[in-house]
Amino acid sequence: MHGTPLHSKGGSMIQLIGFMVLLYGIQAACSNPGLAFLPLVTYLTDTLGFSATQLASFQLVVVLPWFIKPLWGLLVDGVPLFGHTFKSYLLICYGGIIVSFVMITSWSEPSAISLVALGLMISTGVAFSDVVADKLMVVEGQKQGNANILQASQWAGLGFTAIAMYGLGGWLAEHTPLSTVFLLSTIFPGIGFIAVLSFFPEQPNKTFTLGRSWQQFWQAAKQPNLKVMLGLILLLDISPTPVDYVYQRQILDFSNTLIGNLKAVECLGLGLGAIAFGILTQRFPKLPLLRLVIISGAISLLSLSFMQDVSSAYGVYLVRGFTVTLRTLGLFGLVVQICPQGAEGFTYALMVSVANLATNIGLLCGGQLYDWGISFAMVAIIGSLYILLCGGGISLIAVYSDKLRGF
């Protein structure tokens, strides 16, 4: 094994799950969604006057580092830093995030360009740390046969931390300057830096080089499963998705505090969905994950069409958080199965990058449809029907092709 932490030091499964929760919890606190998410969106729309399309475009640009996650994966797979695969990279990521947040606090009224620039720096650090966490999950998950449990742990940490971020972020958006929010955001990567430095043992890794990792990936790329998986992710994640924030503010007249509460409820659903996924996959090892992905994906989009007032919004976001998690964990549970040894970081990151790109294109499409005058509910219905049609097409192809039989 590639000098993996915890296991090489006799760590238990509980310790490994704990680190999964920690790494993804810090990610949720920094920018996924991050404490500053709602204050930043409020600033962009209320102060800078962004439209739904402009807001989606801003998000697309800022998350560009997530689209090149395969590059980070190559580095993690084949270029141990100071002899370590995980620890050194995590320390650099968290240190860079802290510096970026401090730089933003020096501007009382930052321009869109400056926010994009420093947002890209923060996004790079979070995306890179995500690759490190995912590689650790894949390596240990494949070795111990518990990848679904580790994925569920990651998303439970993400969901339950995000509850606090949305709830607090909604209040901060209405009561605190944006610069103060960014300063508060340095606390979380600071905790991560100290935790990794003090409690993350790892033996040196001299097993894989960059060239060998690249070779391992291309050998796997010759197999049909990897190409099929890429196609499935792109097809299913590109569905038109409505931009909920603009609809909530302009049509439903929701306050930022209420929107923060709704996002917190969605994250509660996310955490519950992660727990449910872990239980389901443990009790039913042969659970048809692809069917779970299609059904839960369609339900998650369709649920948005029922959001008409405050009461319905709470139910919608709980259902959406739960179903989005089942869909995502099911999809990437399939990805873990095809990751080649020595190129786990690159392969998994490639799949996530394709998913992120497709999802943001779907948001752009949904935002454009809304700006053209199509109702929020109808955009959600269109997206749901798209997923169901794709699912029907995939099922039809599976009848005549062996390539989908493994999924």
C-alpha beads as a LAMMPS data file, in Angstrom:
LAMMPS data file: protein, C-alpha beads

407 atoms
406 bonds

1 atom types
1 bond types

-500.0 500.0 xlo xhi
-500.0 500.0 ylo yhi
-500.0 500.0 zlo zhi

Masses

1 110.0

Atoms # bond

1 1 1 0.000 0.000 0.000
2 1 1 1.153 3.535 -0.808
3 1 1 2.229 4.624 2.643
4 1 1 -1.360 5.231 3.651
5 1 1 -1.927 6.832 7.047
6 1 1 -3.678 5.249 9.991
7 1 1 -3.622 1.736 8.600
8 1 1 0.160 1.640 8.532
9 1 1 0.168 2.780 12.152
10 1 1 -2.391 0.259 13.291
11 1 1 -5.246 2.719 13.128
12 1 1 -8.756 1.352 13.256
13 1 1 -11.655 1.703 10.865
14 1 1 -13.211 4.184 13.280
15 1 1 -10.139 6.423 13.025
16 1 1 -10.292 6.293 9.237
17 1 1 -13.973 7.227 9.251
18 1 1 -13.131 10.064 11.635
19 1 1 -10.606 11.509 9.193
20 1 1 -13.089 11.198 6.342
21 1 1 -15.618 13.206 8.349
22 1 1 -12.969 15.779 9.317
23 1 1 -11.580 16.363 5.816
24 1 1 -14.988 16.786 4.235
25 1 1 -16.245 18.883 7.132
26 1 1 -13.412 21.364 6.587
27 1 1 -14.207 21.377 2.888
28 1 1 -17.833 22.285 3.669
29 1 1 -16.696 25.088 5.948
30 1 1 -14.323 26.646 3.399
31 1 1 -16.119 26.687 0.051
32 1 1 -18.361 23.712 -0.486
33 1 1 -20.641 25.519 0.329
34 1 1 -18.552 27.542 2.793
35 1 1 -19.440 29.997 5.530
36 1 1 -19.138 32.868 3.019
37 1 1 -21.455 31.388 0.375
38 1 1 -24.683 33.228 1.216
39 1 1 -22.966 36.524 2.151
40 1 1 -21.079 36.386 -1.156
41 1 1 -24.178 35.576 -3.231
42 1 1 -26.012 38.409 -1.470
43 1 1 -23.193 40.825 -2.289
44 1 1 -23.113 39.754 -5.944
45 1 1 -26.867 40.092 -6.462
46 1 1 -27.769 43.028 -4.199
47 1 1 -24.619 45.162 -4.518
48 1 1 -23.233 44.227 -7.934
49 1 1 -26.642 43.492 -9.506
50 1 1 -25.955 40.015 -10.902
51 1 1 -28.733 38.253 -12.861
52 1 1 -29.436 34.509 -12.667
53 1 1 -27.220 33.849 -15.700
54 1 1 -24.410 36.058 -14.361
55 1 1 -24.571 34.343 -10.977
56 1 1 -24.355 30.905 -12.590
57 1 1 -21.479 32.137 -14.779
58 1 1 -19.603 33.431 -11.716
59 1 1 -19.989 30.060 -10.022
60 1 1 -18.806 28.295 -13.165
61 1 1 -15.610 30.370 -13.337
62 1 1 -14.787 30.095 -9.629
63 1 1 -15.106 26.306 -9.630
64 1 1 -12.718 25.891 -12.590
65 1 1 -10.092 24.267 -10.283
66 1 1 -12.610 21.478 -9.733
67 1 1 -12.634 20.809 -13.482
68 1 1 -8.871 20.203 -13.552
69 1 1 -8.877 17.909 -10.545
70 1 1 -7.262 15.164 -12.669
71 1 1 -4.086 17.292 -12.613
72 1 1 -4.178 17.360 -8.821
73 1 1 -4.861 13.628 -8.915
74 1 1 -1.756 13.000 -11.021
75 1 1 0.367 14.904 -8.516
76 1 1 -1.072 13.044 -5.539
77 1 1 -0.692 9.672 -7.290
78 1 1 2.835 10.053 -8.626
79 1 1 4.637 12.924 -6.897
80 1 1 4.989 12.346 -3.146
81 1 1 5.789 15.685 -1.506
82 1 1 8.546 15.507 1.105
83 1 1 8.052 11.743 1.010
84 1 1 4.320 11.853 1.751
85 1 1 1.294 11.248 -0.450
86 1 1 -1.321 12.843 1.794
87 1 1 -0.002 14.915 4.694
88 1 1 2.216 17.429 2.876
89 1 1 -0.405 18.260 0.275
90 1 1 -3.105 18.783 2.892
91 1 1 -0.892 21.193 4.844
92 1 1 -0.142 23.240 1.715
93 1 1 -3.821 23.326 0.746
94 1 1 -5.022 24.534 4.123
95 1 1 -2.193 27.070 4.395
96 1 1 -3.032 28.498 0.968
97 1 1 -6.720 28.779 1.822
98 1 1 -5.917 30.730 4.995
99 1 1 -3.697 33.186 3.082
100 1 1 -6.386 33.705 0.421
101 1 1 -9.109 34.492 2.951
102 1 1 -6.824 36.975 4.726
103 1 1 -6.097 38.740 1.424
104 1 1 -9.819 39.199 0.682
105 1 1 -10.436 40.839 4.060
106 1 1 -8.294 43.824 3.004
107 1 1 -11.029 44.996 0.564
108 1 1 -14.217 46.502 1.982
109 1 1 -16.051 46.521 -1.384
110 1 1 -14.279 44.063 -3.696
111 1 1 -15.007 44.039 -7.419
112 1 1 -16.272 40.977 -9.262
113 1 1 -12.827 40.496 -10.845
114 1 1 -11.015 40.494 -7.484
115 1 1 -13.569 38.084 -6.031
116 1 1 -13.089 35.767 -8.991
117 1 1 -9.283 35.853 -8.625
118 1 1 -9.148 35.048 -4.922
119 1 1 -12.131 32.739 -5.202
120 1 1 -10.097 30.711 -7.677
121 1 1 -7.238 30.472 -5.167
122 1 1 -9.537 29.227 -2.415
123 1 1 -11.293 26.853 -4.778
124 1 1 -7.928 25.417 -5.838
125 1 1 -6.975 24.635 -2.251
126 1 1 -10.319 23.034 -1.470
127 1 1 -10.396 21.058 -4.733
128 1 1 -6.868 19.746 -4.157
129 1 1 -7.647 18.719 -0.574
130 1 1 -10.766 16.984 -1.885
131 1 1 -8.614 14.921 -4.261
132 1 1 -6.364 13.890 -1.375
133 1 1 -9.363 12.829 0.726
134 1 1 -10.902 10.934 -2.181
135 1 1 -7.689 9.063 -2.956
136 1 1 -7.451 8.018 0.676
137 1 1 -11.059 6.812 0.500
138 1 1 -10.517 4.831 -2.718
139 1 1 -7.226 3.238 -1.624
140 1 1 -8.527 2.117 1.763
141 1 1 -11.999 1.363 0.421
142 1 1 -10.703 -0.990 -2.262
143 1 1 -8.318 -2.654 0.167
144 1 1 -10.851 -3.232 2.936
145 1 1 -13.993 -3.506 0.785
146 1 1 -15.739 -0.648 2.590
147 1 1 -15.631 2.188 0.044
148 1 1 -19.369 2.829 0.320
149 1 1 -19.104 3.307 4.081
150 1 1 -16.165 5.692 3.674
151 1 1 -18.017 7.679 1.008
152 1 1 -21.058 7.861 3.264
153 1 1 -18.820 9.118 6.095
154 1 1 -17.404 11.840 3.864
155 1 1 -20.828 13.061 2.871
156 1 1 -22.167 12.868 6.407
157 1 1 -19.316 15.159 7.472
158 1 1 -20.033 17.440 4.531
159 1 1 -23.766 17.585 5.169
160 1 1 -23.811 18.109 8.902
161 1 1 -21.044 20.742 8.768
162 1 1 -22.820 22.535 5.942
163 1 1 -25.940 22.807 8.127
164 1 1 -24.033 25.136 10.430
165 1 1 -22.462 27.001 7.503
166 1 1 -25.780 27.773 5.826
167 1 1 -27.548 28.635 9.049
168 1 1 -24.801 30.943 10.275
169 1 1 -24.071 32.237 6.768
170 1 1 -27.655 33.372 6.273
171 1 1 -27.513 35.418 9.471
172 1 1 -24.075 36.845 8.635
173 1 1 -25.299 37.879 5.163
174 1 1 -27.728 40.323 6.764
175 1 1 -25.767 41.494 9.803
176 1 1 -22.028 41.360 9.042
177 1 1 -19.710 42.935 6.427
178 1 1 -18.388 40.545 3.801
179 1 1 -14.782 41.148 4.895
180 1 1 -15.595 39.974 8.426
181 1 1 -17.177 36.802 7.063
182 1 1 -14.011 36.040 5.108
183 1 1 -11.912 36.584 8.234
184 1 1 -14.090 34.174 10.214
185 1 1 -13.642 31.648 7.413
186 1 1 -9.927 31.315 8.249
187 1 1 -10.820 29.453 11.451
188 1 1 -11.759 26.225 9.704
189 1 1 -8.699 25.630 7.504
190 1 1 -6.672 26.621 10.568
191 1 1 -8.241 23.750 12.496
192 1 1 -7.514 21.465 9.555
193 1 1 -3.871 22.539 9.407
194 1 1 -3.327 21.830 13.112
195 1 1 -5.229 18.524 12.995
196 1 1 -3.297 17.182 10.003
197 1 1 0.047 18.336 11.400
198 1 1 -0.582 16.791 14.816
199 1 1 -2.800 13.742 14.295
200 1 1 -2.232 12.478 10.746
201 1 1 0.558 9.855 10.798
202 1 1 1.838 8.668 7.435
203 1 1 4.749 6.520 6.327
204 1 1 6.881 7.726 3.382
205 1 1 5.676 6.658 -0.065
206 1 1 8.242 5.585 -2.649
207 1 1 6.078 3.079 -4.506
208 1 1 4.695 5.109 -7.393
209 1 1 6.141 7.712 -9.733
210 1 1 4.312 10.099 -12.030
211 1 1 5.163 8.005 -15.087
212 1 1 3.994 4.783 -13.511
213 1 1 0.723 6.326 -12.330
214 1 1 0.065 7.665 -15.823
215 1 1 0.780 4.222 -17.268
216 1 1 -1.615 2.589 -14.818
217 1 1 -4.379 4.965 -15.854
218 1 1 -3.945 4.412 -19.594
219 1 1 -3.993 0.668 -19.119
220 1 1 -7.324 1.079 -17.336
221 1 1 -8.548 3.511 -20.013
222 1 1 -8.348 0.743 -22.601
223 1 1 -11.074 -1.082 -20.719
224 1 1 -14.665 -0.226 -21.769
225 1 1 -15.906 0.335 -18.214
226 1 1 -14.017 3.602 -17.789
227 1 1 -15.339 5.072 -21.046
228 1 1 -18.869 3.964 -20.244
229 1 1 -18.630 5.536 -16.790
230 1 1 -17.475 8.858 -18.240
231 1 1 -20.392 8.844 -20.656
232 1 1 -22.916 8.044 -17.937
233 1 1 -21.708 10.859 -15.695
234 1 1 -21.781 13.425 -18.493
235 1 1 -25.199 12.318 -19.695
236 1 1 -26.902 12.269 -16.299
237 1 1 -25.327 15.379 -14.752
238 1 1 -25.966 17.806 -17.611
239 1 1 -29.724 17.977 -16.938
240 1 1 -31.178 21.549 -16.853
241 1 1 -31.308 22.748 -13.237
242 1 1 -33.070 25.926 -12.031
243 1 1 -31.111 28.574 -10.100
244 1 1 -32.995 28.526 -6.821
245 1 1 -31.531 31.614 -5.124
246 1 1 -32.827 34.117 -7.699
247 1 1 -36.311 32.541 -7.646
248 1 1 -36.415 32.603 -3.859
249 1 1 -35.315 36.226 -3.575
250 1 1 -37.163 37.789 -6.503
251 1 1 -40.390 35.750 -6.647
252 1 1 -40.939 34.204 -3.216
253 1 1 -39.329 37.153 -1.379
254 1 1 -37.379 34.891 0.984
255 1 1 -34.900 36.558 3.335
256 1 1 -31.276 35.456 3.406
257 1 1 -31.800 34.044 6.883
258 1 1 -34.648 31.878 5.592
259 1 1 -32.587 30.760 2.589
260 1 1 -29.778 29.837 4.954
261 1 1 -32.222 27.795 7.021
262 1 1 -33.479 26.042 3.879
263 1 1 -29.947 25.165 2.851
264 1 1 -29.342 23.852 6.354
265 1 1 -32.405 21.612 6.004
266 1 1 -31.099 20.431 2.635
267 1 1 -27.799 19.528 4.280
268 1 1 -29.693 17.656 6.985
269 1 1 -31.221 15.632 4.165
270 1 1 -27.741 15.202 2.728
271 1 1 -26.399 13.815 5.989
272 1 1 -29.401 11.524 6.420
273 1 1 -29.038 10.390 2.818
274 1 1 -25.394 9.514 3.442
275 1 1 -26.336 7.427 6.465
276 1 1 -29.127 5.732 4.500
277 1 1 -26.746 4.947 1.640
278 1 1 -24.235 3.389 4.009
279 1 1 -26.929 1.218 5.596
280 1 1 -28.444 0.197 2.239
281 1 1 -25.145 -0.848 0.697
282 1 1 -24.167 -2.805 3.791
283 1 1 -27.449 -4.703 3.955
284 1 1 -27.820 -5.122 0.187
285 1 1 -24.317 -5.545 -1.308
286 1 1 -25.774 -6.116 -4.801
287 1 1 -27.968 -3.018 -4.744
288 1 1 -28.434 -1.820 -8.403
289 1 1 -26.636 1.499 -8.033
290 1 1 -27.371 2.805 -11.537
291 1 1 -31.128 2.488 -11.022
292 1 1 -30.767 4.237 -7.680
293 1 1 -28.885 7.060 -9.431
294 1 1 -31.568 7.601 -12.088
295 1 1 -34.589 7.424 -9.779
296 1 1 -33.133 9.597 -7.022
297 1 1 -31.781 12.111 -9.561
298 1 1 -35.198 12.563 -11.167
299 1 1 -36.905 12.943 -7.782
300 1 1 -34.361 15.528 -6.609
301 1 1 -35.081 17.817 -9.564
302 1 1 -38.824 17.212 -9.617
303 1 1 -39.082 18.162 -5.948
304 1 1 -38.055 21.743 -6.778
305 1 1 -41.238 22.220 -8.792
306 1 1 -43.281 21.974 -5.564
307 1 1 -41.582 24.970 -3.918
308 1 1 -44.319 27.624 -3.718
309 1 1 -43.997 29.076 -0.205
310 1 1 -42.053 28.754 3.041
311 1 1 -43.754 25.563 4.247
312 1 1 -43.345 23.701 0.972
313 1 1 -39.747 24.904 0.641
314 1 1 -38.683 23.156 3.852
315 1 1 -40.095 19.835 2.665
316 1 1 -38.615 20.267 -0.804
317 1 1 -35.112 20.892 0.503
318 1 1 -35.190 17.959 2.896
319 1 1 -36.225 15.625 0.059
320 1 1 -33.752 17.172 -2.350
321 1 1 -30.822 16.830 0.043
322 1 1 -31.672 13.190 0.709
323 1 1 -32.131 12.206 -2.949
324 1 1 -29.146 14.164 -4.290
325 1 1 -26.934 12.287 -1.844
326 1 1 -28.283 8.874 -2.848
327 1 1 -27.764 9.800 -6.490
328 1 1 -24.204 11.090 -6.048
329 1 1 -22.966 8.321 -3.764
330 1 1 -24.533 5.704 -6.013
331 1 1 -22.835 7.158 -9.074
332 1 1 -19.424 7.394 -7.460
333 1 1 -19.814 4.042 -5.782
334 1 1 -19.633 2.743 -9.348
335 1 1 -16.574 4.906 -10.014
336 1 1 -14.632 3.419 -7.086
337 1 1 -15.015 -0.031 -8.621
338 1 1 -13.076 0.921 -11.771
339 1 1 -10.220 2.999 -10.270
340 1 1 -6.846 1.337 -11.079
341 1 1 -4.250 0.875 -8.338
342 1 1 -1.633 3.597 -8.427
343 1 1 -3.880 5.999 -10.344
344 1 1 -6.795 6.227 -7.926
345 1 1 -6.492 9.966 -7.401
346 1 1 -6.363 10.798 -11.106
347 1 1 -9.163 8.452 -12.159
348 1 1 -11.587 9.435 -9.411
349 1 1 -10.782 13.125 -9.870
350 1 1 -11.375 12.840 -13.619
351 1 1 -14.853 11.493 -12.996
352 1 1 -15.626 14.193 -10.425
353 1 1 -14.386 16.914 -12.793
354 1 1 -16.646 15.686 -15.572
355 1 1 -19.547 15.641 -13.106
356 1 1 -18.812 19.183 -11.886
357 1 1 -18.536 20.515 -15.426
358 1 1 -21.771 18.840 -16.501
359 1 1 -23.609 20.050 -13.382
360 1 1 -22.581 23.659 -13.936
361 1 1 -23.550 23.478 -17.604
362 1 1 -26.917 22.214 -16.404
363 1 1 -27.187 25.244 -14.101
364 1 1 -26.308 27.561 -16.976
365 1 1 -28.989 25.935 -19.121
366 1 1 -31.516 26.184 -16.311
367 1 1 -30.619 29.820 -15.636
368 1 1 -30.947 30.676 -19.317
369 1 1 -34.332 28.958 -19.591
370 1 1 -35.512 30.939 -16.566
371 1 1 -34.228 34.221 -18.028
372 1 1 -36.144 33.398 -21.229
373 1 1 -39.374 33.365 -19.234
374 1 1 -39.849 29.666 -18.485
375 1 1 -41.127 29.240 -14.935
376 1 1 -38.920 27.877 -12.169
377 1 1 -41.207 24.860 -11.713
378 1 1 -41.196 24.061 -15.422
379 1 1 -37.390 24.173 -15.588
380 1 1 -37.299 21.651 -12.720
381 1 1 -39.815 19.404 -14.507
382 1 1 -37.818 19.596 -17.748
383 1 1 -34.673 18.531 -15.893
384 1 1 -36.462 15.629 -14.221
385 1 1 -37.949 14.403 -17.509
386 1 1 -34.519 14.602 -19.105
387 1 1 -33.054 12.273 -16.471
388 1 1 -35.924 9.804 -16.839
389 1 1 -35.537 9.793 -20.626
390 1 1 -31.813 9.190 -20.242
391 1 1 -32.559 6.371 -17.809
392 1 1 -34.941 4.793 -20.298
393 1 1 -32.337 5.051 -23.031
394 1 1 -29.664 3.527 -20.812
395 1 1 -31.969 0.636 -19.906
396 1 1 -32.711 0.035 -23.584
397 1 1 -29.023 0.035 -24.481
398 1 1 -28.303 -2.349 -21.615
399 1 1 -30.602 -4.923 -23.201
400 1 1 -28.369 -5.109 -26.271
401 1 1 -24.968 -4.342 -24.751
402 1 1 -22.816 -6.132 -22.203
403 1 1 -20.939 -2.920 -21.375
404 1 1 -23.625 -1.698 -18.974
405 1 1 -24.251 -5.059 -17.381
406 1 1 -21.632 -4.424 -14.689
407 1 1 -23.466 -1.280 -13.571

Bonds

1 1 1 2
2 1 2 3
3 1 3 4
4 1 4 5
5 1 5 6
6 1 6 7
7 1 7 8
8 1 8 9
9 1 9 10
10 1 10 11
11 1 11 12
12 1 12 13
13 1 13 14
14 1 14 15
15 1 15 16
16 1 16 17
17 1 17 18
18 1 18 19
19 1 19 20
20 1 20 21
21 1 21 22
22 1 22 23
23 1 23 24
24 1 24 25
25 1 25 26
26 1 26 27
27 1 27 28
28 1 28 29
29 1 29 30
30 1 30 31
31 1 31 32
32 1 32 33
33 1 33 34
34 1 34 35
35 1 35 36
36 1 36 37
37 1 37 38
38 1 38 39
39 1 39 40
40 1 40 41
41 1 41 42
42 1 42 43
43 1 43 44
44 1 44 45
45 1 45 46
46 1 46 47
47 1 47 48
48 1 48 49
49 1 49 50
50 1 50 51
51 1 51 52
52 1 52 53
53 1 53 54
54 1 54 55
55 1 55 56
56 1 56 57
57 1 57 58
58 1 58 59
59 1 59 60
60 1 60 61
61 1 61 62
62 1 62 63
63 1 63 64
64 1 64 65
65 1 65 66
66 1 66 67
67 1 67 68
68 1 68 69
69 1 69 70
70 1 70 71
71 1 71 72
72 1 72 73
73 1 73 74
74 1 74 75
75 1 75 76
76 1 76 77
77 1 77 78
78 1 78 79
79 1 79 80
80 1 80 81
81 1 81 82
82 1 82 83
83 1 83 84
84 1 84 85
85 1 85 86
86 1 86 87
87 1 87 88
88 1 88 89
89 1 89 90
90 1 90 91
91 1 91 92
92 1 92 93
93 1 93 94
94 1 94 95
95 1 95 96
96 1 96 97
97 1 97 98
98 1 98 99
99 1 99 100
100 1 100 101
101 1 101 102
102 1 102 103
103 1 103 104
104 1 104 105
105 1 105 106
106 1 106 107
107 1 107 108
108 1 108 109
109 1 109 110
110 1 110 111
111 1 111 112
112 1 112 113
113 1 113 114
114 1 114 115
115 1 115 116
116 1 116 117
117 1 117 118
118 1 118 119
119 1 119 120
120 1 120 121
121 1 121 122
122 1 122 123
123 1 123 124
124 1 124 125
125 1 125 126
126 1 126 127
127 1 127 128
128 1 128 129
129 1 129 130
130 1 130 131
131 1 131 132
132 1 132 133
133 1 133 134
134 1 134 135
135 1 135 136
136 1 136 137
137 1 137 138
138 1 138 139
139 1 139 140
140 1 140 141
141 1 141 142
142 1 142 143
143 1 143 144
144 1 144 145
145 1 145 146
146 1 146 147
147 1 147 148
148 1 148 149
149 1 149 150
150 1 150 151
151 1 151 152
152 1 152 153
153 1 153 154
154 1 154 155
155 1 155 156
156 1 156 157
157 1 157 158
158 1 158 159
159 1 159 160
160 1 160 161
161 1 161 162
162 1 162 163
163 1 163 164
164 1 164 165
165 1 165 166
166 1 166 167
167 1 167 168
168 1 168 169
169 1 169 170
170 1 170 171
171 1 171 172
172 1 172 173
173 1 173 174
174 1 174 175
175 1 175 176
176 1 176 177
177 1 177 178
178 1 178 179
179 1 179 180
180 1 180 181
181 1 181 182
182 1 182 183
183 1 183 184
184 1 184 185
185 1 185 186
186 1 186 187
187 1 187 188
188 1 188 189
189 1 189 190
190 1 190 191
191 1 191 192
192 1 192 193
193 1 193 194
194 1 194 195
195 1 195 196
196 1 196 197
197 1 197 198
198 1 198 199
199 1 199 200
200 1 200 201
201 1 201 202
202 1 202 203
203 1 203 204
204 1 204 205
205 1 205 206
206 1 206 207
207 1 207 208
208 1 208 209
209 1 209 210
210 1 210 211
211 1 211 212
212 1 212 213
213 1 213 214
214 1 214 215
215 1 215 216
216 1 216 217
217 1 217 218
218 1 218 219
219 1 219 220
220 1 220 221
221 1 221 222
222 1 222 223
223 1 223 224
224 1 224 225
225 1 225 226
226 1 226 227
227 1 227 228
228 1 228 229
229 1 229 230
230 1 230 231
231 1 231 232
232 1 232 233
233 1 233 234
234 1 234 235
235 1 235 236
236 1 236 237
237 1 237 238
238 1 238 239
239 1 239 240
240 1 240 241
241 1 241 242
242 1 242 243
243 1 243 244
244 1 244 245
245 1 245 246
246 1 246 247
247 1 247 248
248 1 248 249
249 1 249 250
250 1 250 251
251 1 251 252
252 1 252 253
253 1 253 254
254 1 254 255
255 1 255 256
256 1 256 257
257 1 257 258
258 1 258 259
259 1 259 260
260 1 260 261
261 1 261 262
262 1 262 263
263 1 263 264
264 1 264 265
265 1 265 266
266 1 266 267
267 1 267 268
268 1 268 269
269 1 269 270
270 1 270 271
271 1 271 272
272 1 272 273
273 1 273 274
274 1 274 275
275 1 275 276
276 1 276 277
277 1 277 278
278 1 278 279
279 1 279 280
280 1 280 281
281 1 281 282
282 1 282 283
283 1 283 284
284 1 284 285
285 1 285 286
286 1 286 287
287 1 287 288
288 1 288 289
289 1 289 290
290 1 290 291
291 1 291 292
292 1 292 293
293 1 293 294
294 1 294 295
295 1 295 296
296 1 296 297
297 1 297 298
298 1 298 299
299 1 299 300
300 1 300 301
301 1 301 302
302 1 302 303
303 1 303 304
304 1 304 305
305 1 305 306
306 1 306 307
307 1 307 308
308 1 308 309
309 1 309 310
310 1 310 311
311 1 311 312
312 1 312 313
313 1 313 314
314 1 314 315
315 1 315 316
316 1 316 317
317 1 317 318
318 1 318 319
319 1 319 320
320 1 320 321
321 1 321 322
322 1 322 323
323 1 323 324
324 1 324 325
325 1 325 326
326 1 326 327
327 1 327 328
328 1 328 329
329 1 329 330
330 1 330 331
331 1 331 332
332 1 332 333
333 1 333 334
334 1 334 335
335 1 335 336
336 1 336 337
337 1 337 338
338 1 338 339
339 1 339 340
340 1 340 341
341 1 341 342
342 1 342 343
343 1 343 344
344 1 344 345
345 1 345 346
346 1 346 347
347 1 347 348
348 1 348 349
349 1 349 350
350 1 350 351
351 1 351 352
352 1 352 353
353 1 353 354
354 1 354 355
355 1 355 356
356 1 356 357
357 1 357 358
358 1 358 359
359 1 359 360
360 1 360 361
361 1 361 362
362 1 362 363
363 1 363 364
364 1 364 365
365 1 365 366
366 1 366 367
367 1 367 368
368 1 368 369
369 1 369 370
370 1 370 371
371 1 371 372
372 1 372 373
373 1 373 374
374 1 374 375
375 1 375 376
376 1 376 377
377 1 377 378
378 1 378 379
379 1 379 380
380 1 380 381
381 1 381 382
382 1 382 383
383 1 383 384
384 1 384 385
385 1 385 386
386 1 386 387
387 1 387 388
388 1 388 389
389 1 389 390
390 1 390 391
391 1 391 392
392 1 392 393
393 1 393 394
394 1 394 395
395 1 395 396
396 1 396 397
397 1 397 398
398 1 398 399
399 1 399 400
400 1 400 401
401 1 401 402
402 1 402 403
403 1 403 404
404 1 404 405
405 1 405 406
406 1 406 407
